Amino acid sequence: MIQRLVFAAALVAGLSAGIASAGERDMVARGARIARHACAPCHAIGATGESPKAEAPRFRELGRKYPVESLEEALAEGVVVGHPGMPQVKMTAREIEAFIAWLKTIQTP
């Protein structure tokens, strides 16, 4: 429950930080649903909190290592090894666009 509240707060903060159109808001919301469904069992997907699996990076910090857009190709081809025990993840072009749009909203400096 707390993780959902934190996630909702991060989403609202991201939306109010400059996502202008309804289309952009919808895309970010789709990306958030993808993250909740496919990633949250292992990764921290909110503005705070630790990843449920210690070896899984916190998504809000990915931008510190590299531009999050650089994940597009890996997601299209199917991420095979991100961290130990990670299942293969493959997304459609629309899912990748939504996921990256959402991911940009949660990055911390």
Backbone atoms as SQL, in Angstrom:
CREATE TABLE atoms (id INTEGER PRIMARY KEY, chain TEXT, resi INTEGER, resn TEXT, atom TEXT, x REAL, y REAL, z REAL);
INSERT INTO atoms VALUES
  (1, 'A', 1, 'MET', 'N', 0.828, -1.190, 0.000),
  (2, 'A', 1, 'MET', 'CA', 0.000, 0.000, 0.000),
  (3, 'A', 1, 'MET', 'C', 0.876, 1.258, 0.000),
  (4, 'A', 2, 'ILE', 'N', 1.896, 1.274, 0.839),
  (5, 'A', 2, 'ILE', 'CA', 2.772, 2.444, 0.916),
  (6, 'A', 2, 'ILE', 'C', 3.482, 2.643, -0.415),
  (7, 'A', 3, 'GLN', 'N', 3.945, 1.532, -1.034),
  (8, 'A', 3, 'GLN', 'CA', 4.640, 1.660, -2.317),
  (9, 'A', 3, 'GLN', 'C', 3.709, 2.249, -3.363),
  (10, 'A', 4, 'ARG', 'N', 2.437, 1.870, -3.356),
  (11, 'A', 4, 'ARG', 'CA', 1.481, 2.430, -4.313),
  (12, 'A', 4, 'ARG', 'C', 1.295, 3.922, -4.091),
  (13, 'A', 5, 'LEU', 'N', 1.227, 4.344, -2.832),
  (14, 'A', 5, 'LEU', 'CA', 1.069, 5.764, -2.536),
  (15, 'A', 5, 'LEU', 'C', 2.287, 6.551, -2.986),
  (16, 'A', 6, 'VAL', 'N', 3.468, 5.998, -2.726),
  (17, 'A', 6, 'VAL', 'CA', 4.704, 6.662, -3.141),
  (18, 'A', 6, 'VAL', 'C', 4.753, 6.746, -4.656),
  (19, 'A', 7, 'PHE', 'N', 4.380, 5.655, -5.306),
  (20, 'A', 7, 'PHE', 'CA', 4.374, 5.636, -6.761),
  (21, 'A', 7, 'PHE', 'C', 3.400, 6.678, -7.304),
  (22, 'A', 8, 'ALA', 'N', 2.207, 6.749, -6.737),
  (23, 'A', 8, 'ALA', 'CA', 1.208, 7.723, -7.185),
  (24, 'A', 8, 'ALA', 'C', 1.727, 9.143, -7.013),
  (25, 'A', 9, 'ALA', 'N', 2.392, 9.405, -5.894),
  (26, 'A', 9, 'ALA', 'CA', 2.942, 10.736, -5.654),
  (27, 'A', 9, 'ALA', 'C', 4.017, 11.060, -6.690),
  (28, 'A', 10, 'ALA', 'N', 4.855, 10.085, -7.011),
  (29, 'A', 10, 'ALA', 'CA', 5.902, 10.304, -8.020),
  (30, 'A', 10, 'ALA', 'C', 5.284, 10.563, -9.380),
  (31, 'A', 11, 'LEU', 'N', 4.236, 9.835, -9.707),
  (32, 'A', 11, 'LEU', 'CA', 3.567, 10.025, -10.981),
  (33, 'A', 11, 'LEU', 'C', 2.952, 11.416, -11.067),
  (34, 'A', 12, 'VAL', 'N', 2.281, 11.838, -10.020),
  (35, 'A', 12, 'VAL', 'CA', 1.665, 13.172, -10.000),
  (36, 'A', 12, 'VAL', 'C', 2.739, 14.243, -10.112),
  (37, 'A', 13, 'ALA', 'N', 3.835, 14.070, -9.392),
  (38, 'A', 13, 'ALA', 'CA', 4.928, 15.044, -9.456),
  (39, 'A', 13, 'ALA', 'C', 5.481, 15.130, -10.873),
  (40, 'A', 14, 'GLY', 'N', 5.664, 13.976, -11.497),
  (41, 'A', 14, 'GLY', 'CA', 6.160, 13.954, -12.867),
  (42, 'A', 14, 'GLY', 'C', 5.190, 14.605, -13.820),
  (43, 'A', 15, 'LEU', 'N', 3.920, 14.337, -13.644),
  (44, 'A', 15, 'LEU', 'CA', 2.917, 14.918, -14.524),
  (45, 'A', 15, 'LEU', 'C', 2.849, 16.421, -14.382),
  (46, 'A', 16, 'SER', 'N', 2.949, 16.912, -13.173),
  (47, 'A', 16, 'SER', 'CA', 2.856, 18.349, -12.963),
  (48, 'A', 16, 'SER', 'C', 4.147, 19.065, -13.332),
  (49, 'A', 17, 'ALA', 'N', 5.198, 18.316, -13.592),
  (50, 'A', 17, 'ALA', 'CA', 6.488, 18.922, -13.916),
  (51, 'A', 17, 'ALA', 'C', 6.656, 19.211, -15.399),
  (52, 'A', 18, 'GLY', 'N', 5.575, 19.238, -16.142),
  (53, 'A', 18, 'GLY', 'CA', 5.712, 19.677, -17.515),
  (54, 'A', 18, 'GLY', 'C', 5.129, 18.759, -18.574),
  (55, 'A', 19, 'ILE', 'N', 4.458, 17.717, -18.211),
  (56, 'A', 19, 'ILE', 'CA', 3.810, 16.892, -19.218),
  (57, 'A', 19, 'ILE', 'C', 2.518, 17.595, -19.567),
  (58, 'A', 20, 'ALA', 'N', 2.460, 18.110, -20.783),
  (59, 'A', 20, 'ALA', 'CA', 1.398, 19.046, -21.132),
  (60, 'A', 20, 'ALA', 'C', 0.127, 18.386, -21.644),
  (61, 'A', 21, 'SER', 'N', 0.226, 17.535, -22.624),
  (62, 'A', 21, 'SER', 'CA', -0.976, 17.064, -23.298),
  (63, 'A', 21, 'SER', 'C', -1.572, 15.831, -22.629),
  (64, 'A', 22, 'ALA', 'N', -2.845, 15.617, -22.906),
  (65, 'A', 22, 'ALA', 'CA', -3.527, 14.422, -22.397),
  (66, 'A', 22, 'ALA', 'C', -2.869, 13.168, -22.966),
  (67, 'A', 23, 'GLY', 'N', -2.421, 13.242, -24.216),
  (68, 'A', 23, 'GLY', 'CA', -1.733, 12.110, -24.828),
  (69, 'A', 23, 'GLY', 'C', -0.464, 11.748, -24.089),
  (70, 'A', 24, 'GLU', 'N', 0.290, 12.754, -23.697),
  (71, 'A', 24, 'GLU', 'CA', 1.521, 12.507, -22.930),
  (72, 'A', 24, 'GLU', 'C', 1.192, 11.922, -21.561),
  (73, 'A', 25, 'ARG', 'N', 0.152, 12.447, -20.918),
  (74, 'A', 25, 'ARG', 'CA', -0.244, 11.916, -19.611),
  (75, 'A', 25, 'ARG', 'C', -0.681, 10.459, -19.733),
  (76, 'A', 26, 'ASP', 'N', -1.423, 10.150, -20.787),
  (77, 'A', 26, 'ASP', 'CA', -1.855, 8.775, -21.009),
  (78, 'A', 26, 'ASP', 'C', -0.661, 7.855, -21.243),
  (79, 'A', 27, 'MET', 'N', 0.310, 8.333, -22.009),
  (80, 'A', 27, 'MET', 'CA', 1.498, 7.531, -22.284),
  (81, 'A', 27, 'MET', 'C', 2.263, 7.242, -20.993),
  (82, 'A', 28, 'VAL', 'N', 2.446, 8.269, -20.182),
  (83, 'A', 28, 'VAL', 'CA', 3.147, 8.084, -18.911),
  (84, 'A', 28, 'VAL', 'C', 2.373, 7.113, -18.014),
  (85, 'A', 29, 'ALA', 'N', 1.064, 7.229, -17.991),
  (86, 'A', 29, 'ALA', 'CA', 0.242, 6.310, -17.189),
  (87, 'A', 29, 'ALA', 'C', 0.387, 4.877, -17.690),
  (88, 'A', 30, 'ARG', 'N', 0.455, 4.686, -19.023),
  (89, 'A', 30, 'ARG', 'CA', 0.679, 3.333, -19.574),
  (90, 'A', 30, 'ARG', 'C', 2.033, 2.814, -19.145),
  (91, 'A', 31, 'GLY', 'N', 3.046, 3.667, -19.205),
  (92, 'A', 31, 'GLY', 'CA', 4.380, 3.260, -18.774),
  (93, 'A', 31, 'GLY', 'C', 4.414, 2.877, -17.312),
  (94, 'A', 32, 'ALA', 'N', 3.678, 3.613, -16.493),
  (95, 'A', 32, 'ALA', 'CA', 3.609, 3.306, -15.064),
  (96, 'A', 32, 'ALA', 'C', 2.948, 1.946, -14.841),
  (97, 'A', 33, 'ARG', 'N', 1.903, 1.650, -15.609),
  (98, 'A', 33, 'ARG', 'CA', 1.241, 0.340, -15.483),
  (99, 'A', 33, 'ARG', 'C', 2.190, -0.785, -15.876),
  (100, 'A', 34, 'ILE', 'N', 2.971, -0.572, -16.920),
  (101, 'A', 34, 'ILE', 'CA', 3.945, -1.577, -17.336),
  (102, 'A', 34, 'ILE', 'C', 4.947, -1.819, -16.210),
  (103, 'A', 35, 'ALA', 'N', 5.459, -0.744, -15.639),
  (104, 'A', 35, 'ALA', 'CA', 6.439, -0.868, -14.557),
  (105, 'A', 35, 'ALA', 'C', 5.844, -1.592, -13.354),
  (106, 'A', 36, 'ARG', 'N', 4.616, -1.226, -12.995),
  (107, 'A', 36, 'ARG', 'CA', 3.958, -1.875, -11.855),
  (108, 'A', 36, 'ARG', 'C', 3.792, -3.366, -12.093),
  (109, 'A', 37, 'HIS', 'N', 3.363, -3.709, -13.281),
  (110, 'A', 37, 'HIS', 'CA', 3.068, -5.105, -13.591),
  (111, 'A', 37, 'HIS', 'C', 4.338, -5.935, -13.794),
  (112, 'A', 38, 'ALA', 'N', 5.260, -5.420, -14.604),
  (113, 'A', 38, 'ALA', 'CA', 6.408, -6.218, -15.023),
  (114, 'A', 38, 'ALA', 'C', 7.658, -6.040, -14.173),
  (115, 'A', 39, 'CYS', 'N', 7.780, -4.913, -13.490),
  (116, 'A', 39, 'CYS', 'CA', 9.057, -4.579, -12.856),
  (117, 'A', 39, 'CYS', 'C', 9.012, -4.470, -11.332),
  (118, 'A', 40, 'ALA', 'N', 7.879, -4.020, -10.794),
  (119, 'A', 40, 'ALA', 'CA', 7.781, -3.754, -9.354),
  (120, 'A', 40, 'ALA', 'C', 8.029, -4.964, -8.457),
  (121, 'A', 41, 'PRO', 'N', 7.799, -6.193, -8.916),
  (122, 'A', 41, 'PRO', 'CA', 8.111, -7.319, -8.024),
  (123, 'A', 41, 'PRO', 'C', 9.591, -7.371, -7.619),
  (124, 'A', 42, 'CYS', 'N', 10.462, -6.775, -8.434),
  (125, 'A', 42, 'CYS', 'CA', 11.897, -6.806, -8.126),
  (126, 'A', 42, 'CYS', 'C', 12.512, -5.423, -7.919),
  (127, 'A', 43, 'HIS', 'N', 12.026, -4.427, -8.671),
  (128, 'A', 43, 'HIS', 'CA', 12.639, -3.095, -8.682),
  (129, 'A', 43, 'HIS', 'C', 11.835, -2.078, -7.885),
  (130, 'A', 44, 'ALA', 'N', 12.545, -1.124, -7.277),
  (131, 'A', 44, 'ALA', 'CA', 11.892, 0.052, -6.701),
  (132, 'A', 44, 'ALA', 'C', 11.485, 0.924, -7.879),
  (133, 'A', 45, 'ILE', 'N', 10.181, 1.175, -8.011),
  (134, 'A', 45, 'ILE', 'CA', 9.705, 1.965, -9.147),
  (135, 'A', 45, 'ILE', 'C', 9.181, 3.328, -8.718),
  (136, 'A', 46, 'GLY', 'N', 9.281, 3.646, -7.453),
  (137, 'A', 46, 'GLY', 'CA', 8.773, 4.908, -6.947),
  (138, 'A', 46, 'GLY', 'C', 9.874, 5.903, -6.629),
  (139, 'A', 47, 'ALA', 'N', 9.463, 7.029, -6.086),
  (140, 'A', 47, 'ALA', 'CA', 10.386, 8.109, -5.745),
  (141, 'A', 47, 'ALA', 'C', 11.245, 7.780, -4.526),
  (142, 'A', 48, 'THR', 'N', 10.805, 6.826, -3.723),
  (143, 'A', 48, 'THR', 'CA', 11.553, 6.410, -2.537),
  (144, 'A', 48, 'THR', 'C', 11.455, 4.895, -2.418),
  (145, 'A', 49, 'GLY', 'N', 12.164, 4.370, -1.474),
  (146, 'A', 49, 'GLY', 'CA', 12.074, 2.951, -1.168),
  (147, 'A', 49, 'GLY', 'C', 13.150, 2.128, -1.851),
  (148, 'A', 50, 'GLU', 'N', 13.328, 0.945, -1.310),
  (149, 'A', 50, 'GLU', 'CA', 14.326, 0.023, -1.817),
  (150, 'A', 50, 'GLU', 'C', 13.665, -0.999, -2.738),
  (151, 'A', 51, 'SER', 'N', 14.467, -1.587, -3.608),
  (152, 'A', 51, 'SER', 'CA', 13.977, -2.641, -4.480),
  (153, 'A', 51, 'SER', 'C', 13.675, -3.881, -3.651),
  (154, 'A', 52, 'PRO', 'N', 12.569, -4.579, -3.942),
  (155, 'A', 52, 'PRO', 'CA', 12.269, -5.819, -3.233),
  (156, 'A', 52, 'PRO', 'C', 13.402, -6.844, -3.334),
  (157, 'A', 53, 'LYS', 'N', 14.114, -6.846, -4.449),
  (158, 'A', 53, 'LYS', 'CA', 15.297, -7.703, -4.605),
  (159, 'A', 53, 'LYS', 'C', 16.515, -6.792, -4.591),
  (160, 'A', 54, 'ALA', 'N', 17.402, -7.039, -3.654),
  (161, 'A', 54, 'ALA', 'CA', 18.548, -6.151, -3.432),
  (162, 'A', 54, 'ALA', 'C', 19.394, -5.928, -4.680),
  (163, 'A', 55, 'GLU', 'N', 19.506, -6.936, -5.538),
  (164, 'A', 55, 'GLU', 'CA', 20.347, -6.810, -6.728),
  (165, 'A', 55, 'GLU', 'C', 19.679, -6.028, -7.856),
  (166, 'A', 56, 'ALA', 'N', 18.394, -5.745, -7.711),
  (167, 'A', 56, 'ALA', 'CA', 17.645, -5.027, -8.749),
  (168, 'A', 56, 'ALA', 'C', 17.791, -3.523, -8.547),
  (169, 'A', 57, 'PRO', 'N', 18.287, -2.805, -9.554),
  (170, 'A', 57, 'PRO', 'CA', 18.474, -1.360, -9.382),
  (171, 'A', 57, 'PRO', 'C', 17.165, -0.609, -9.158),
  (172, 'A', 58, 'ARG', 'N', 17.262, 0.485, -8.415),
  (173, 'A', 58, 'ARG', 'CA', 16.113, 1.390, -8.234),
  (174, 'A', 58, 'ARG', 'C', 15.963, 2.188, -9.520),
  (175, 'A', 59, 'PHE', 'N', 14.787, 2.127, -10.105),
  (176, 'A', 59, 'PHE', 'CA', 14.571, 2.776, -11.399),
  (177, 'A', 59, 'PHE', 'C', 14.806, 4.275, -11.354),
  (178, 'A', 60, 'ARG', 'N', 14.524, 4.919, -10.234),
  (179, 'A', 60, 'ARG', 'CA', 14.668, 6.374, -10.156),
  (180, 'A', 60, 'ARG', 'C', 16.122, 6.816, -10.288),
  (181, 'A', 61, 'GLU', 'N', 17.071, 5.875, -10.167),
  (182, 'A', 61, 'GLU', 'CA', 18.495, 6.206, -10.228),
  (183, 'A', 61, 'GLU', 'C', 19.160, 5.785, -11.530),
  (184, 'A', 62, 'LEU', 'N', 18.421, 5.186, -12.449),
  (185, 'A', 62, 'LEU', 'CA', 19.031, 4.718, -13.695),
  (186, 'A', 62, 'LEU', 'C', 19.660, 5.852, -14.487),
  (187, 'A', 63, 'GLY', 'N', 19.042, 7.026, -14.472),
  (188, 'A', 63, 'GLY', 'CA', 19.556, 8.169, -15.215),
  (189, 'A', 63, 'GLY', 'C', 20.890, 8.683, -14.701),
  (190, 'A', 64, 'ARG', 'N', 21.302, 8.264, -13.532),
  (191, 'A', 64, 'ARG', 'CA', 22.613, 8.668, -13.002),
  (192, 'A', 64, 'ARG', 'C', 23.735, 7.941, -13.737),
  (193, 'A', 65, 'LYS', 'N', 23.418, 6.761, -14.290),
  (194, 'A', 65, 'LYS', 'CA', 24.442, 5.943, -14.932),
  (195, 'A', 65, 'LYS', 'C', 24.505, 6.160, -16.440),
  (196, 'A', 66, 'TYR', 'N', 23.344, 6.409, -17.053),
  (197, 'A', 66, 'TYR', 'CA', 23.274, 6.578, -18.501),
  (198, 'A', 66, 'TYR', 'C', 21.917, 7.169, -18.856),
  (199, 'A', 67, 'PRO', 'N', 21.796, 7.724, -20.061),
  (200, 'A', 67, 'PRO', 'CA', 20.491, 8.257, -20.464),
  (201, 'A', 67, 'PRO', 'C', 19.468, 7.125, -20.532),
  (202, 'A', 68, 'VAL', 'N', 18.300, 7.323, -19.938),
  (203, 'A', 68, 'VAL', 'CA', 17.304, 6.253, -19.908),
  (204, 'A', 68, 'VAL', 'C', 16.845, 5.877, -21.317),
  (205, 'A', 69, 'GLU', 'N', 16.962, 6.787, -22.271),
  (206, 'A', 69, 'GLU', 'CA', 16.605, 6.474, -23.652),
  (207, 'A', 69, 'GLU', 'C', 17.454, 5.337, -24.204),
  (208, 'A', 70, 'SER', 'N', 18.646, 5.143, -23.632),
  (209, 'A', 70, 'SER', 'CA', 19.531, 4.088, -24.120),
  (210, 'A', 70, 'SER', 'C', 18.974, 2.690, -23.850),
  (211, 'A', 71, 'LEU', 'N', 17.911, 2.604, -23.063),
  (212, 'A', 71, 'LEU', 'CA', 17.279, 1.312, -22.795),
  (213, 'A', 71, 'LEU', 'C', 16.373, 0.859, -23.935),
  (214, 'A', 72, 'GLU', 'N', 16.035, 1.755, -24.848),
  (215, 'A', 72, 'GLU', 'CA', 15.081, 1.434, -25.917),
  (216, 'A', 72, 'GLU', 'C', 15.479, 0.192, -26.699),
  (217, 'A', 73, 'GLU', 'N', 16.705, 0.130, -27.151),
  (218, 'A', 73, 'GLU', 'CA', 17.143, -1.007, -27.959),
  (219, 'A', 73, 'GLU', 'C', 17.106, -2.312, -27.167),
  (220, 'A', 74, 'ALA', 'N', 17.588, -2.267, -25.945),
  (221, 'A', 74, 'ALA', 'CA', 17.580, -3.479, -25.118),
  (222, 'A', 74, 'ALA', 'C', 16.163, -3.970, -24.875),
  (223, 'A', 75, 'LEU', 'N', 15.232, -3.066, -24.654),
  (224, 'A', 75, 'LEU', 'CA', 13.845, -3.459, -24.418),
  (225, 'A', 75, 'LEU', 'C', 13.206, -4.024, -25.687),
  (226, 'A', 76, 'ALA', 'N', 13.589, -3.499, -26.841),
  (227, 'A', 76, 'ALA', 'CA', 13.038, -3.990, -28.106),
  (228, 'A', 76, 'ALA', 'C', 13.583, -5.371, -28.446),
  (229, 'A', 77, 'GLU', 'N', 14.860, -5.582, -28.159),
  (230, 'A', 77, 'GLU', 'CA', 15.483, -6.859, -28.489),
  (231, 'A', 77, 'GLU', 'C', 15.204, -7.918, -27.430),
  (232, 'A', 78, 'GLY', 'N', 14.892, -7.488, -26.251),
  (233, 'A', 78, 'GLY', 'CA', 14.640, -8.406, -25.150),
  (234, 'A', 78, 'GLY', 'C', 15.793, -8.399, -24.173),
  (235, 'A', 79, 'VAL', 'N', 15.633, -7.674, -23.075),
  (236, 'A', 79, 'VAL', 'CA', 16.664, -7.632, -22.048),
  (237, 'A', 79, 'VAL', 'C', 16.781, -9.037, -21.486),
  (238, 'A', 80, 'VAL', 'N', 17.963, -9.621, -21.608),
  (239, 'A', 80, 'VAL', 'CA', 18.148, -10.988, -21.144),
  (240, 'A', 80, 'VAL', 'C', 18.792, -10.994, -19.771),
  (241, 'A', 81, 'VAL', 'N', 19.822, -10.196, -19.575),
  (242, 'A', 81, 'VAL', 'CA', 20.504, -10.176, -18.290),
  (243, 'A', 81, 'VAL', 'C', 20.649, -8.734, -17.838),
  (244, 'A', 82, 'GLY', 'N', 19.853, -8.334, -16.906),
  (245, 'A', 82, 'GLY', 'CA', 19.976, -7.018, -16.314),
  (246, 'A', 82, 'GLY', 'C', 20.657, -7.145, -14.970),
  (247, 'A', 83, 'HIS', 'N', 20.262, -8.161, -14.239),
  (248, 'A', 83, 'HIS', 'CA', 20.838, -8.508, -12.947),
  (249, 'A', 83, 'HIS', 'C', 20.536, -9.982, -12.728),
  (250, 'A', 84, 'PRO', 'N', 21.214, -10.635, -11.799),
  (251, 'A', 84, 'PRO', 'CA', 20.979, -12.071, -11.589),
  (252, 'A', 84, 'PRO', 'C', 19.509, -12.378, -11.320),
  (253, 'A', 85, 'GLY', 'N', 18.999, -13.389, -12.002),
  (254, 'A', 85, 'GLY', 'CA', 17.630, -13.819, -11.782),
  (255, 'A', 85, 'GLY', 'C', 16.587, -13.031, -12.545),
  (256, 'A', 86, 'MET', 'N', 17.001, -12.057, -13.356),
  (257, 'A', 86, 'MET', 'CA', 16.025, -11.243, -14.093),
  (258, 'A', 86, 'MET', 'C', 15.489, -12.030, -15.280),
  (259, 'A', 87, 'PRO', 'N', 14.162, -12.076, -15.421),
  (260, 'A', 87, 'PRO', 'CA', 13.593, -12.756, -16.584),
  (261, 'A', 87, 'PRO', 'C', 13.799, -11.919, -17.843),
  (262, 'A', 88, 'GLN', 'N', 13.689, -12.563, -19.012),
  (263, 'A', 88, 'GLN', 'CA', 13.797, -11.816, -20.261),
  (264, 'A', 88, 'GLN', 'C', 12.609, -10.869, -20.374),
  (265, 'A', 89, 'VAL', 'N', 12.900, -9.627, -20.722),
  (266, 'A', 89, 'VAL', 'CA', 11.863, -8.617, -20.890),
  (267, 'A', 89, 'VAL', 'C', 11.947, -8.094, -22.308),
  (268, 'A', 90, 'LYS', 'N', 10.830, -8.181, -23.025),
  (269, 'A', 90, 'LYS', 'CA', 10.767, -7.656, -24.388),
  (270, 'A', 90, 'LYS', 'C', 9.474, -6.875, -24.519),
  (271, 'A', 91, 'MET', 'N', 9.570, -5.665, -25.070),
  (272, 'A', 91, 'MET', 'CA', 8.410, -4.785, -25.208),
  (273, 'A', 91, 'MET', 'C', 8.200, -4.403, -26.654),
  (274, 'A', 92, 'THR', 'N', 6.963, -4.048, -26.965),
  (275, 'A', 92, 'THR', 'CA', 6.644, -3.507, -28.285),
  (276, 'A', 92, 'THR', 'C', 7.129, -2.062, -28.352),
  (277, 'A', 93, 'ALA', 'N', 7.130, -1.508, -29.550),
  (278, 'A', 93, 'ALA', 'CA', 7.558, -0.119, -29.720),
  (279, 'A', 93, 'ALA', 'C', 6.693, 0.831, -28.895),
  (280, 'A', 94, 'ARG', 'N', 5.392, 0.619, -28.876),
  (281, 'A', 94, 'ARG', 'CA', 4.492, 1.484, -28.087),
  (282, 'A', 94, 'ARG', 'C', 4.740, 1.326, -26.597),
  (283, 'A', 95, 'GLU', 'N', 4.976, 0.099, -26.146),
  (284, 'A', 95, 'GLU', 'CA', 5.271, -0.122, -24.727),
  (285, 'A', 95, 'GLU', 'C', 6.579, 0.548, -24.330),
  (286, 'A', 96, 'ILE', 'N', 7.576, 0.449, -25.191),
  (287, 'A', 96, 'ILE', 'CA', 8.873, 1.087, -24.914),
  (288, 'A', 96, 'ILE', 'C', 8.714, 2.595, -24.818),
  (289, 'A', 97, 'GLU', 'N', 7.992, 3.174, -25.752),
  (290, 'A', 97, 'GLU', 'CA', 7.773, 4.626, -25.737),
  (291, 'A', 97, 'GLU', 'C', 7.106, 5.051, -24.423),
  (292, 'A', 98, 'ALA', 'N', 6.089, 4.315, -24.009),
  (293, 'A', 98, 'ALA', 'CA', 5.377, 4.635, -22.770),
  (294, 'A', 98, 'ALA', 'C', 6.276, 4.424, -21.555),
  (295, 'A', 99, 'PHE', 'N', 6.998, 3.315, -21.531),
  (296, 'A', 99, 'PHE', 'CA', 7.860, 2.993, -20.398),
  (297, 'A', 99, 'PHE', 'C', 8.946, 4.047, -20.224),
  (298, 'A', 100, 'ILE', 'N', 9.591, 4.433, -21.330),
  (299, 'A', 100, 'ILE', 'CA', 10.654, 5.446, -21.269),
  (300, 'A', 100, 'ILE', 'C', 10.071, 6.794, -20.856),
  (301, 'A', 101, 'ALA', 'N', 8.899, 7.154, -21.378),
  (302, 'A', 101, 'ALA', 'CA', 8.260, 8.414, -20.981),
  (303, 'A', 101, 'ALA', 'C', 8.008, 8.428, -19.483),
  (304, 'A', 102, 'TRP', 'N', 7.494, 7.328, -18.941),
  (305, 'A', 102, 'TRP', 'CA', 7.280, 7.235, -17.502),
  (306, 'A', 102, 'TRP', 'C', 8.598, 7.279, -16.748),
  (307, 'A', 103, 'LEU', 'N', 9.573, 6.498, -17.207),
  (308, 'A', 103, 'LEU', 'CA', 10.859, 6.411, -16.520),
  (309, 'A', 103, 'LEU', 'C', 11.510, 7.785, -16.368),
  (310, 'A', 104, 'LYS', 'N', 11.359, 8.621, -17.374),
  (311, 'A', 104, 'LYS', 'CA', 11.921, 9.979, -17.318),
  (312, 'A', 104, 'LYS', 'C', 11.285, 10.790, -16.173),
  (313, 'A', 105, 'THR', 'N', 10.022, 10.507, -15.846),
  (314, 'A', 105, 'THR', 'CA', 9.339, 11.300, -14.823),
  (315, 'A', 105, 'THR', 'C', 9.802, 10.993, -13.417),
  (316, 'A', 106, 'ILE', 'N', 10.469, 9.865, -13.208),
  (317, 'A', 106, 'ILE', 'CA', 10.835, 9.501, -11.835),
  (318, 'A', 106, 'ILE', 'C', 12.319, 9.663, -11.532),
  (319, 'A', 107, 'GLN', 'N', 13.113, 10.085, -12.498),
  (320, 'A', 107, 'GLN', 'CA', 14.559, 10.177, -12.286),
  (321, 'A', 107, 'GLN', 'C', 14.922, 11.215, -11.225),
  (322, 'A', 108, 'THR', 'N', 15.905, 10.861, -10.406),
  (323, 'A', 108, 'THR', 'CA', 16.417, 11.778, -9.381),
  (324, 'A', 108, 'THR', 'C', 17.851, 12.150, -9.735),
  (325, 'A', 109, 'PRO', 'N', 18.257, 13.352, -9.350),
  (326, 'A', 109, 'PRO', 'CA', 19.630, 13.780, -9.678),
  (327, 'A', 109, 'PRO', 'C', 20.684, 12.982, -8.937);
